[in-house]
Amino acid sequence: MSQYKIEAGTAQHIGDRSEQQDRAALFSAPKAPGYIMAVLADGMGGKSGGAMAAEQVIRTAKQNFDLFSPLTDTVEDMLKTIAHEVHTIIKLTGISAEKQPHSTMVALVITPDRSAIWAHVGDSRLYRFSGPNFAERTADHSYVEQLISQGKLKREDAKNHKLSNILVNVLGMANNEPQATIGRHDGLRAGDSFLLCSDGLWHYFKEAELGAALAMNSPRQASEMLIRKARERAAGTVADNCTLAIVKLVTPPEPERSYTVKKMRRAV
């Protein structure tokens, strides 16, 4: 019997913006049974440009995951390839369309040998929880995160910093090749969960709140609850697009008995 089963889902809300420029998706791998991917992108770059960039993240991730085989590839190399290819395509598309599209990316792969491997570029985040308990999250590729790492800014002051929206590592940058940061956790078990989300969601929550929402609800219920609460907390502001993907490992149900037991008659 498997040690866990996977429940997953995606959700989004347009917020107070005129266009939804976030994208999220879940994929299985045709050549790699038992592997699943969750990917999320937050597009930027003016009307339609950001949506185009985010859509390219999803399309490129699916194309690479469709071709992925654990016999010849590693998940880490595949994730880096996705980031590199998306970056190149977004730059070329921006030139031809006379726009300046950019996008963040966060992607998670769950393997059948109980490992989770992820990559991110920008400030879309991955959170990992053990039950309701926060375990870790990705570090934003932002200017304020650099200030925090240099000891020039306290983390509690980062959220409301006037330059909190400035990213230093993003797909589609004109001058620099983006660097995808890779993370990994082995020994997955029932009760573990992952949240991928754009800044339109994580801006409004503490880690303990997110962990409790995922632990106590199905992915669908948790998504509805988090988006509803984010909209409530964003009241009176021009809130950004709000997008998330949840991957939750749960204890599989006991198999149903498909036979009946009868008393054997004595042979004569």
C-alpha positions as CSV (number, residue, x, y, z in Angstrom):
1,M,0.0,0.0,0.0
2,S,1.3,3.5,-0.9
3,Q,2.4,5.8,2.0
4,Y,0.2,8.7,0.8
5,K,-2.0,9.8,-2.0
6,I,-1.8,13.2,-3.6
7,E,-4.6,15.8,-3.6
8,A,-4.0,19.0,-5.6
9,G,-5.7,22.0,-7.0
10,T,-5.3,25.5,-8.4
11,A,-7.3,28.7,-7.9
12,Q,-7.1,32.4,-8.8
13,H,-8.9,35.7,-8.5
14,I,-8.5,38.8,-10.7
15,G,-8.4,41.1,-7.6
16,D,-9.0,44.7,-8.5
17,R,-7.0,44.6,-11.7
18,S,-8.5,44.9,-15.2
19,E,-6.7,41.7,-16.4
20,Q,-5.6,38.4,-14.9
21,Q,-1.9,38.1,-15.6
22,D,-1.2,35.1,-13.3
23,R,-1.3,31.5,-14.5
24,A,-1.2,28.2,-12.6
25,A,-1.4,24.6,-13.7
26,L,-0.9,20.9,-12.7
27,F,0.6,18.3,-14.9
28,S,1.5,14.6,-15.0
29,A,4.4,13.3,-17.0
30,P,3.6,10.9,-19.9
31,K,7.1,9.4,-19.8
32,A,7.5,9.4,-16.1
33,P,4.7,7.6,-14.3
34,G,4.2,8.8,-10.7
35,Y,5.7,12.3,-11.3
36,I,3.5,15.4,-11.0
37,M,4.3,19.0,-11.5
38,A,2.7,22.2,-10.1
39,V,3.7,25.5,-11.7
40,L,2.7,29.1,-11.1
41,A,3.7,32.3,-12.9
42,D,3.0,36.0,-12.2
43,G,3.2,38.0,-15.4
44,M,4.3,41.7,-15.5
45,G,4.7,44.2,-18.3
46,G,1.6,46.2,-19.1
47,K,-1.6,45.3,-20.8
48,S,-1.5,41.7,-22.2
49,G,2.3,41.6,-22.0
50,G,2.3,40.1,-18.5
51,A,-0.4,37.6,-19.4
52,M,1.6,36.5,-22.4
53,A,4.7,36.0,-20.4
54,A,3.0,34.0,-17.7
55,E,1.3,31.9,-20.3
56,Q,4.7,31.1,-21.8
57,V,5.9,29.8,-18.5
58,I,3.0,27.3,-18.3
59,R,3.4,26.3,-22.0
60,T,7.1,25.7,-21.7
61,A,6.8,23.8,-18.4
62,K,4.3,21.4,-19.9
63,Q,6.4,20.9,-23.1
64,N,9.5,20.0,-21.0
65,F,7.6,17.8,-18.6
66,D,5.9,15.9,-21.4
67,L,9.4,15.0,-22.6
68,F,10.9,14.3,-19.2
69,S,12.2,10.8,-18.4
70,P,14.0,9.9,-15.2
71,L,16.1,7.5,-17.2
72,T,17.9,10.3,-19.1
73,D,17.1,13.5,-17.2
74,T,17.2,15.0,-13.7
75,V,14.4,17.1,-12.3
76,E,16.8,19.8,-11.4
77,D,18.2,20.1,-14.9
78,M,14.7,20.1,-16.4
79,L,13.6,23.0,-14.1
80,K,16.6,25.0,-15.0
81,T,16.0,24.4,-18.7
82,I,12.4,25.6,-18.3
83,A,13.6,28.9,-16.8
84,H,16.2,29.4,-19.5
85,E,13.9,28.6,-22.4
86,V,11.1,30.8,-21.0
87,H,13.5,33.7,-20.5
88,T,14.7,33.5,-24.1
89,I,11.2,33.2,-25.6
90,I,9.8,36.1,-23.5
91,K,12.7,38.4,-24.6
92,L,12.2,37.5,-28.3
93,T,8.4,37.9,-28.0
94,G,8.8,41.3,-26.3
95,I,11.0,42.5,-29.1
96,S,8.6,41.4,-31.8
97,A,5.5,42.7,-29.9
98,E,7.2,46.0,-28.9
99,K,6.4,45.3,-25.2
100,Q,8.4,44.6,-22.1
101,P,6.9,41.4,-20.7
102,H,8.4,39.7,-17.6
103,S,7.3,36.9,-15.4
104,T,8.1,35.1,-12.2
105,M,8.1,31.3,-11.9
106,V,7.8,28.7,-9.2
107,A,7.5,25.1,-10.1
108,L,7.3,21.9,-7.9
109,V,7.8,18.3,-8.9
110,I,6.8,15.4,-6.7
111,T,8.5,12.1,-7.5
112,P,7.4,8.5,-6.8
113,D,10.5,8.0,-4.6
114,R,9.0,10.5,-2.0
115,S,11.0,13.5,-3.0
116,A,9.9,17.1,-3.7
117,I,12.1,19.3,-6.0
118,W,11.3,22.9,-6.8
119,A,12.7,26.0,-8.6
120,H,11.8,29.6,-8.4
121,V,12.6,32.9,-10.1
122,G,11.2,36.2,-8.7
123,D,8.9,36.6,-5.8
124,S,6.2,34.0,-6.4
125,R,6.7,31.6,-3.4
126,L,6.7,28.0,-2.4
127,Y,5.8,27.1,1.2
128,R,6.3,23.7,2.6
129,F,4.4,22.5,5.7
130,S,4.6,19.4,7.9
131,G,1.0,19.0,9.1
132,P,0.0,22.6,10.1
133,N,3.6,23.5,11.0
134,F,5.6,25.8,8.7
135,A,8.8,24.1,7.5
136,E,10.4,26.4,4.9
137,R,9.7,28.8,2.1
138,T,11.6,30.2,-0.9
139,A,13.4,33.5,-0.5
140,D,12.2,36.2,-2.9
141,H,14.5,37.5,-5.6
142,S,13.8,41.1,-4.6
143,Y,15.6,44.2,-3.6
144,V,14.2,44.1,0.0
145,E,15.3,40.5,0.4
146,Q,18.8,41.6,-0.5
147,L,18.6,44.3,2.1
148,I,17.5,41.7,4.7
149,S,20.3,39.3,3.9
150,Q,22.8,42.2,4.2
151,G,21.4,43.2,7.6
152,K,20.2,46.6,6.4
153,L,16.5,45.8,6.9
154,K,14.4,43.9,9.4
155,R,12.1,41.3,8.0
156,E,9.1,42.7,9.8
157,D,9.6,46.0,7.9
158,A,10.0,44.4,4.5
159,K,6.3,44.0,3.6
160,N,5.6,47.7,3.7
161,H,8.9,48.9,2.3
162,K,8.4,51.4,-0.5
163,L,10.6,49.3,-2.9
164,S,9.1,46.0,-1.9
165,N,7.9,45.4,-5.5
166,I,11.4,45.7,-7.1
167,L,12.7,42.3,-8.3
168,V,16.3,41.7,-9.1
169,N,15.9,38.3,-10.8
170,V,13.0,37.7,-13.2
171,L,12.3,36.0,-16.5
172,G,12.5,38.3,-19.5
173,M,15.2,40.7,-18.1
174,A,16.9,42.6,-20.8
175,N,20.5,42.5,-19.6
176,N,20.9,39.4,-17.4
177,E,20.2,35.7,-17.5
178,P,17.9,34.9,-14.6
179,Q,19.1,32.3,-12.0
180,A,16.6,29.6,-11.0
181,T,17.0,28.8,-7.3
182,I,16.6,25.0,-6.7
183,G,15.2,23.4,-3.5
184,R,14.7,19.8,-2.4
185,H,13.1,17.8,0.4
186,D,13.3,14.0,0.6
187,G,11.4,11.6,2.7
188,L,7.9,12.9,2.0
189,R,5.1,11.5,4.1
190,A,1.4,11.9,4.6
191,G,0.6,15.2,6.2
192,D,3.2,17.2,4.2
193,S,1.8,19.9,1.9
194,F,3.0,22.6,-0.4
195,L,1.6,26.0,-1.4
196,L,2.7,27.8,-4.5
197,C,1.4,31.4,-4.6
198,S,1.8,34.9,-6.1
199,D,2.4,38.0,-4.1
200,G,-1.3,38.8,-4.5
201,L,-1.9,36.0,-1.9
202,W,1.1,35.7,0.4
203,H,1.1,39.4,1.1
204,Y,-1.9,39.0,3.4
205,F,-1.0,36.0,5.5
206,K,1.3,34.7,8.2
207,E,2.9,31.3,7.7
208,A,0.9,29.8,10.6
209,E,-2.3,30.9,9.0
210,L,-1.4,29.2,5.7
211,G,-0.3,26.0,7.4
212,A,-3.5,25.8,9.4
213,A,-5.7,26.4,6.3
214,L,-3.9,23.6,4.3
215,A,-3.9,21.1,7.2
216,M,-7.5,21.4,8.1
217,N,-9.1,21.5,4.6
218,S,-9.0,19.9,1.2
219,P,-7.1,21.9,-1.5
220,R,-10.4,23.2,-2.9
221,Q,-11.7,24.3,0.5
222,A,-8.4,25.8,1.5
223,S,-8.2,27.7,-1.8
224,E,-11.7,29.2,-1.4
225,M,-10.9,30.2,2.2
226,L,-7.6,31.8,1.4
227,I,-8.8,33.8,-1.6
228,R,-11.9,35.0,0.4
229,K,-9.7,36.1,3.3
230,A,-7.2,37.8,1.0
231,R,-10.0,39.8,-0.6
232,E,-11.3,40.8,2.8
233,R,-7.9,42.0,4.0
234,A,-7.3,43.8,0.7
235,A,-10.4,45.9,1.1
236,G,-9.8,49.6,0.3
237,T,-6.7,48.9,-1.8
238,V,-6.2,48.1,-5.5
239,A,-5.4,44.5,-4.9
240,D,-3.2,42.5,-7.3
241,N,-4.2,39.2,-9.0
242,C,-4.4,36.4,-6.5
243,T,-3.3,32.9,-7.6
244,L,-2.3,29.7,-5.8
245,A,-1.6,26.0,-6.3
246,I,-1.8,23.4,-3.5
247,V,-0.3,20.0,-3.4
248,K,-1.2,17.9,-0.3
249,L,-0.1,14.5,0.7
250,V,-2.8,12.6,2.6
251,T,-3.2,9.1,4.2
252,P,-4.7,6.8,1.6
253,P,-8.1,5.3,2.5
254,E,-8.2,1.7,3.8
255,P,-8.9,-0.6,0.8
256,E,-12.4,-1.9,0.6
257,R,-12.8,-5.6,1.1
258,S,-14.2,-7.1,-2.0
259,Y,-14.7,-10.6,-0.7
260,T,-16.8,-12.4,1.9
261,V,-15.7,-15.0,4.5
262,K,-17.8,-18.1,4.9
263,K,-17.3,-21.0,7.3
264,M,-15.9,-24.0,5.6
265,R,-17.9,-27.2,5.8
266,R,-16.2,-30.3,7.0
267,A,-15.2,-32.8,4.3
268,V,-16.7,-36.3,4.7
